[in-house]
Amino acid sequence: MEHSPPPFFKRGPAPLVRLFFFASLSLALLVLDARFQYGQGLRAMLALVAYPLQVVATAPIDLVQGIGGYFSNQSRLIEDNAELRSKALSYAQDAQRYQAAEAEAAQLRRLIGATERLGVRTQPSEVLYAGRDPYSQKVFIDRGATHNVRPGSPVADEAGVVGQVTRVHPLVSEVTLITDQDHVVPVQVVRNGLRAIAFGGGPSGMLELRFTAGNAEIQNGDRLVTSGIDGIYPAGLPVATVVRIERDAEHSFARVICRPAAGVDRGRFVLVLSDETARPPRPEEAQSSKERRSDKARRARTKERDG
């Protein structure tokens, strides 16, 4: 009967021999792979087999990273959108301020040109605010008695007559616009020299030539300028343009509606005019017919009493 140790206790080659064997095998495989590239196909096949396992193993990590990245991107997008909206609002305000400054600069350049064209001394002024009475067309400017502004001084812009200074305070002045119902401007038709009187139209923002004969030689599109016969407005300043004429055979006068040439309802800068041209003094007004009649009757009674 043969006695042999059980398989579990069987001893194989020595550990040192196995180490030397596997080390030599690894070295040989490295040399063969580096020299002849025998292991490239094997590596590709093993990578193909291991790829599904790799995907399954990394799927939880990829899922967690994707969810975290999604919320991170959403938060970043919300912050970026808020920042962009803030910048857009700031840029819009800057653009509006730039446009306003550009418009003011353009108006100032036009005022400088108008100052050079006018033959009178001018003083630039800024419109501060409008009057509180909705039935009167008045504005206040930032020039007053301390700036040598006097009541009655004409006010114009680069396009034409704006109004007249009616009240002067130390630092501000009240300007009644030509569209006010109580304002009157003597005008003249450029085309034929016809003189007329322009009255303010009130809230309508228009002018009206009253007491104009029905057969007067006026037509749509005629330009009106100051005639200068009132001694207040210099002659030749643009006032308005005729836009509508209403003639009625039953009435002696025609109704002529005109559009102001100046920006009476817009613009921030105006010119206060000071005409220093020497004029002869205005003669005293003649007595009215009633006074003349009373004086004649008084002289007649005196003569009868003396006789």
Contacts in CASP RR format, 6 or more apart in sequence:
PFRMAT RR
TARGET T0000
AUTHOR 0000-0000-0000
METHOD contacts of the structure
MODEL  1
MEHSPPPFFKRGPAPLVRLFFFASLSLALLVLDARFQYGQGLRAMLALVA
YPLQVVATAPIDLVQGIGGYFSNQSRLIEDNAELRSKALSYAQDAQRYQA
AEAEAAQLRRLIGATERLGVRTQPSEVLYAGRDPYSQKVFIDRGATHNVR
PGSPVADEAGVVGQVTRVHPLVSEVTLITDQDHVVPVQVVRNGLRAIAFG
GGPSGMLELRFTAGNAEIQNGDRLVTSGIDGIYPAGLPVATVVRIERDAE
HSFARVICRPAAGVDRGRFVLVLSDETARPPRPEEAQSSKERRSDKARRA
RTKERDG
13 21 0 8 1.000
29 39 0 8 1.000
32 38 0 8 1.000
32 39 0 8 1.000
33 39 0 8 1.000
33 40 0 8 1.000
104 268 0 8 1.000
104 269 0 8 1.000
107 157 0 8 1.000
107 158 0 8 1.000
107 267 0 8 1.000
107 268 0 8 1.000
107 269 0 8 1.000
108 124 0 8 1.000
108 269 0 8 1.000
110 157 0 8 1.000
110 158 0 8 1.000
111 124 0 8 1.000
111 157 0 8 1.000
111 158 0 8 1.000
111 269 0 8 1.000
111 270 0 8 1.000
111 271 0 8 1.000
113 158 0 8 1.000
114 122 0 8 1.000
114 156 0 8 1.000
114 157 0 8 1.000
114 158 0 8 1.000
114 160 0 8 1.000
114 271 0 8 1.000
115 122 0 8 1.000
115 124 0 8 1.000
115 271 0 8 1.000
118 156 0 8 1.000
118 234 0 8 1.000
118 237 0 8 1.000
118 271 0 8 1.000
118 273 0 8 1.000
119 234 0 8 1.000
120 234 0 8 1.000
120 273 0 8 1.000
120 274 0 8 1.000
120 275 0 8 1.000
120 276 0 8 1.000
120 277 0 8 1.000
121 273 0 8 1.000
121 274 0 8 1.000
121 275 0 8 1.000
121 276 0 8 1.000
122 271 0 8 1.000
122 272 0 8 1.000
122 273 0 8 1.000
122 274 0 8 1.000
123 143 0 8 1.000
123 147 0 8 1.000
123 148 0 8 1.000
123 149 0 8 1.000
123 271 0 8 1.000
123 272 0 8 1.000
123 274 0 8 1.000
124 269 0 8 1.000
124 270 0 8 1.000
124 271 0 8 1.000
124 272 0 8 1.000
125 141 0 8 1.000
125 142 0 8 1.000
125 143 0 8 1.000
125 155 0 8 1.000
125 173 0 8 1.000
125 269 0 8 1.000
125 270 0 8 1.000
125 271 0 8 1.000
125 272 0 8 1.000
126 141 0 8 1.000
126 142 0 8 1.000
126 268 0 8 1.000
126 269 0 8 1.000
126 270 0 8 1.000
127 139 0 8 1.000
127 140 0 8 1.000
127 141 0 8 1.000
127 267 0 8 1.000
127 268 0 8 1.000
127 269 0 8 1.000
127 270 0 8 1.000
128 139 0 8 1.000
128 140 0 8 1.000
128 141 0 8 1.000
128 142 0 8 1.000
128 172 0 8 1.000
129 139 0 8 1.000
129 140 0 8 1.000
130 138 0 8 1.000
130 139 0 8 1.000
130 140 0 8 1.000
131 138 0 8 1.000
131 139 0 8 1.000
131 140 0 8 1.000
134 203 0 8 1.000
135 181 0 8 1.000
135 202 0 8 1.000
135 203 0 8 1.000
136 176 0 8 1.000
136 180 0 8 1.000
136 181 0 8 1.000
136 182 0 8 1.000
137 176 0 8 1.000
137 177 0 8 1.000
137 179 0 8 1.000
137 180 0 8 1.000
137 181 0 8 1.000
137 183 0 8 1.000
137 200 0 8 1.000
137 202 0 8 1.000
137 203 0 8 1.000
137 205 0 8 1.000
137 264 0 8 1.000
138 166 0 8 1.000
138 174 0 8 1.000
138 175 0 8 1.000
138 176 0 8 1.000
138 177 0 8 1.000
138 180 0 8 1.000
139 174 0 8 1.000
139 175 0 8 1.000
139 177 0 8 1.000
140 172 0 8 1.000
140 173 0 8 1.000
140 174 0 8 1.000
140 175 0 8 1.000
141 155 0 8 1.000
141 172 0 8 1.000
141 173 0 8 1.000
141 175 0 8 1.000
141 270 0 8 1.000
141 272 0 8 1.000
142 171 0 8 1.000
142 172 0 8 1.000
143 149 0 8 1.000
143 172 0 8 1.000
143 173 0 8 1.000
143 272 0 8 1.000
144 168 0 8 1.000
144 169 0 8 1.000
144 170 0 8 1.000
144 171 0 8 1.000
144 172 0 8 1.000
144 173 0 8 1.000
145 168 0 8 1.000
145 169 0 8 1.000
145 170 0 8 1.000
146 170 0 8 1.000
146 171 0 8 1.000
148 274 0 8 1.000
149 165 0 8 1.000
149 168 0 8 1.000
149 173 0 8 1.000
149 272 0 8 1.000
150 165 0 8 1.000
150 168 0 8 1.000
150 274 0 8 1.000
151 165 0 8 1.000
151 166 0 8 1.000
151 167 0 8 1.000
151 168 0 8 1.000
152 164 0 8 1.000
152 165 0 8 1.000
152 166 0 8 1.000
152 232 0 8 1.000
153 164 0 8 1.000
153 165 0 8 1.000
153 272 0 8 1.000
153 273 0 8 1.000
153 274 0 8 1.000
154 161 0 8 1.000
154 163 0 8 1.000
154 164 0 8 1.000
154 165 0 8 1.000
154 232 0 8 1.000
154 233 0 8 1.000
154 234 0 8 1.000
154 237 0 8 1.000
154 272 0 8 1.000
154 273 0 8 1.000
154 275 0 8 1.000
155 161 0 8 1.000
155 162 0 8 1.000
155 163 0 8 1.000
155 164 0 8 1.000
155 165 0 8 1.000
155 175 0 8 1.000
155 270 0 8 1.000
155 271 0 8 1.000
155 272 0 8 1.000
155 273 0 8 1.000
156 162 0 8 1.000
156 163 0 8 1.000
156 237 0 8 1.000
156 262 0 8 1.000
156 270 0 8 1.000
156 271 0 8 1.000
156 273 0 8 1.000
157 262 0 8 1.000
157 263 0 8 1.000
157 267 0 8 1.000
157 269 0 8 1.000
157 270 0 8 1.000
157 271 0 8 1.000
159 238 0 8 1.000
159 261 0 8 1.000
159 262 0 8 1.000
159 263 0 8 1.000
160 237 0 8 1.000
160 238 0 8 1.000
160 239 0 8 1.000
160 261 0 8 1.000
160 262 0 8 1.000
161 178 0 8 1.000
161 185 0 8 1.000
161 226 0 8 1.000
161 233 0 8 1.000
161 237 0 8 1.000
161 238 0 8 1.000
161 239 0 8 1.000
161 260 0 8 1.000
161 261 0 8 1.000
161 262 0 8 1.000
162 175 0 8 1.000
162 177 0 8 1.000
162 178 0 8 1.000
162 262 0 8 1.000
162 263 0 8 1.000
162 264 0 8 1.000
162 270 0 8 1.000
163 175 0 8 1.000
163 176 0 8 1.000
163 177 0 8 1.000
163 178 0 8 1.000
163 183 0 8 1.000
163 262 0 8 1.000
163 264 0 8 1.000
164 175 0 8 1.000
164 176 0 8 1.000
164 178 0 8 1.000
164 183 0 8 1.000
164 232 0 8 1.000
164 233 0 8 1.000
165 173 0 8 1.000
165 174 0 8 1.000
165 175 0 8 1.000
165 176 0 8 1.000
165 272 0 8 1.000
166 174 0 8 1.000
166 175 0 8 1.000
166 176 0 8 1.000
167 173 0 8 1.000
167 174 0 8 1.000
168 174 0 8 1.000
173 272 0 8 1.000
175 270 0 8 1.000
176 182 0 8 1.000
176 183 0 8 1.000
177 183 0 8 1.000
177 264 0 8 1.000
178 185 0 8 1.000
178 198 0 8 1.000
178 200 0 8 1.000
178 207 0 8 1.000
178 239 0 8 1.000
178 240 0 8 1.000
178 260 0 8 1.000
178 262 0 8 1.000
178 264 0 8 1.000
179 200 0 8 1.000
179 201 0 8 1.000
179 202 0 8 1.000
179 204 0 8 1.000
179 205 0 8 1.000
179 206 0 8 1.000
179 207 0 8 1.000
179 260 0 8 1.000
179 264 0 8 1.000
179 265 0 8 1.000
180 200 0 8 1.000
180 201 0 8 1.000
180 202 0 8 1.000
181 199 0 8 1.000
181 200 0 8 1.000
181 201 0 8 1.000
181 202 0 8 1.000
183 199 0 8 1.000
183 200 0 8 1.000
184 197 0 8 1.000
184 198 0 8 1.000
184 199 0 8 1.000
184 200 0 8 1.000
185 197 0 8 1.000
185 198 0 8 1.000
185 207 0 8 1.000
185 226 0 8 1.000
185 230 0 8 1.000
185 233 0 8 1.000
185 239 0 8 1.000
186 195 0 8 1.000
186 196 0 8 1.000
186 197 0 8 1.000
186 198 0 8 1.000
186 226 0 8 1.000
186 227 0 8 1.000
186 228 0 8 1.000
186 229 0 8 1.000
186 230 0 8 1.000
186 233 0 8 1.000
187 195 0 8 1.000
187 196 0 8 1.000
187 197 0 8 1.000
187 198 0 8 1.000
187 209 0 8 1.000
187 224 0 8 1.000
187 225 0 8 1.000
187 226 0 8 1.000
187 227 0 8 1.000
187 239 0 8 1.000
187 240 0 8 1.000
188 194 0 8 1.000
188 195 0 8 1.000
188 196 0 8 1.000
188 224 0 8 1.000
188 225 0 8 1.000
188 226 0 8 1.000
188 227 0 8 1.000
188 235 0 8 1.000
188 236 0 8 1.000
189 195 0 8 1.000
189 196 0 8 1.000
189 217 0 8 1.000
189 218 0 8 1.000
189 222 0 8 1.000
189 223 0 8 1.000
189 224 0 8 1.000
190 222 0 8 1.000
190 223 0 8 1.000
190 224 0 8 1.000
190 225 0 8 1.000
191 222 0 8 1.000
191 223 0 8 1.000
192 217 0 8 1.000
194 216 0 8 1.000
194 217 0 8 1.000
194 218 0 8 1.000
195 227 0 8 1.000
195 229 0 8 1.000
196 209 0 8 1.000
196 212 0 8 1.000
196 216 0 8 1.000
196 218 0 8 1.000
196 224 0 8 1.000
196 256 0 8 1.000
197 209 0 8 1.000
197 210 0 8 1.000
197 211 0 8 1.000
198 207 0 8 1.000
198 208 0 8 1.000
198 209 0 8 1.000
198 224 0 8 1.000
198 239 0 8 1.000
198 240 0 8 1.000
198 258 0 8 1.000
199 207 0 8 1.000
199 208 0 8 1.000
199 209 0 8 1.000
199 210 0 8 1.000
200 206 0 8 1.000
200 207 0 8 1.000
200 208 0 8 1.000
201 207 0 8 1.000
201 208 0 8 1.000
205 260 0 8 1.000
205 264 0 8 1.000
205 265 0 8 1.000
206 243 0 8 1.000
206 257 0 8 1.000
206 258 0 8 1.000
206 259 0 8 1.000
206 260 0 8 1.000
207 239 0 8 1.000
207 240 0 8 1.000
207 257 0 8 1.000
207 258 0 8 1.000
207 259 0 8 1.000
207 260 0 8 1.000
208 255 0 8 1.000
208 256 0 8 1.000
208 257 0 8 1.000
208 258 0 8 1.000
209 218 0 8 1.000
209 242 0 8 1.000
209 254 0 8 1.000
209 256 0 8 1.000
209 258 0 8 1.000
210 253 0 8 1.000
211 253 0 8 1.000
212 218 0 8 1.000
212 253 0 8 1.000
212 254 0 8 1.000
212 256 0 8 1.000
213 252 0 8 1.000
213 253 0 8 1.000
213 254 0 8 1.000
214 247 0 8 1.000
214 251 0 8 1.000
214 252 0 8 1.000
214 253 0 8 1.000
214 254 0 8 1.000
216 254 0 8 1.000
218 242 0 8 1.000
218 245 0 8 1.000
218 254 0 8 1.000
218 256 0 8 1.000
219 242 0 8 1.000
219 245 0 8 1.000
220 242 0 8 1.000
220 243 0 8 1.000
220 244 0 8 1.000
220 245 0 8 1.000
221 241 0 8 1.000
221 242 0 8 1.000
221 243 0 8 1.000
222 241 0 8 1.000
222 242 0 8 1.000
223 238 0 8 1.000
223 240 0 8 1.000
223 241 0 8 1.000
223 242 0 8 1.000
223 261 0 8 1.000
224 238 0 8 1.000
224 239 0 8 1.000
224 240 0 8 1.000
224 241 0 8 1.000
224 242 0 8 1.000
224 258 0 8 1.000
225 235 0 8 1.000
225 236 0 8 1.000
225 237 0 8 1.000
225 238 0 8 1.000
225 239 0 8 1.000
226 233 0 8 1.000
226 234 0 8 1.000
226 235 0 8 1.000
226 236 0 8 1.000
226 237 0 8 1.000
226 239 0 8 1.000
227 235 0 8 1.000
227 236 0 8 1.000
228 234 0 8 1.000
228 235 0 8 1.000
228 236 0 8 1.000
231 275 0 8 1.000
231 279 0 8 1.000
234 273 0 8 1.000
234 275 0 8 1.000
238 261 0 8 1.000
238 262 0 8 1.000
239 258 0 8 1.000
239 260 0 8 1.000
239 261 0 8 1.000
239 262 0 8 1.000
240 258 0 8 1.000
240 259 0 8 1.000
240 260 0 8 1.000
240 261 0 8 1.000
241 258 0 8 1.000
241 259 0 8 1.000
241 261 0 8 1.000
242 256 0 8 1.000
242 257 0 8 1.000
242 258 0 8 1.000
243 257 0 8 1.000
243 258 0 8 1.000
243 259 0 8 1.000
244 256 0 8 1.000
244 257 0 8 1.000
245 254 0 8 1.000
245 255 0 8 1.000
245 256 0 8 1.000
245 257 0 8 1.000
246 254 0 8 1.000
246 255 0 8 1.000
246 256 0 8 1.000
246 257 0 8 1.000
247 254 0 8 1.000
247 255 0 8 1.000
248 254 0 8 1.000
248 255 0 8 1.000
287 295 0 8 1.000
END
